[in-house]
Amino acid sequence: MAYLPICKKPHRYDILFESLPEYQGTFSRHKCAGCAYELGYFHAINGIPKATNDSVLANIPYSQAGHVRHKDAFAAYNEGYEFALSIAKAA
């Protein structure tokens, strides 16, 4: 298993992530919801099809700090993806 770093980005303390559902599942447990959100956003603005499962989060760092603690990273990915699409539609 490869070592993944701990996220140190300030988005860990963004109140936006407080509304995400709690998650204590298996694969994406403890993944950084902020990094997952950014990945979803990146995929949408670059025309990459939306992931259908949390395996897309395999290479994002872990985090249990601030507002991303125990939050569903795959839900964050989906929110980032949908937000990017909504911006594109509004433009």
Secondary structure as GFF3:
##gff-version 3
##sequence-region A 1 91
A	DSSP	three_ten_helix	10	13	.	.	.	ID=ss1
A	DSSP	three_ten_helix	15	19	.	.	.	ID=ss2
A	DSSP	alpha_helix	33	45	.	.	.	ID=ss3
A	DSSP	three_ten_helix	54	57	.	.	.	ID=ss4
A	DSSP	three_ten_helix	66	68	.	.	.	ID=ss5
A	DSSP	alpha_helix	73	90	.	.	.	ID=ss6
###
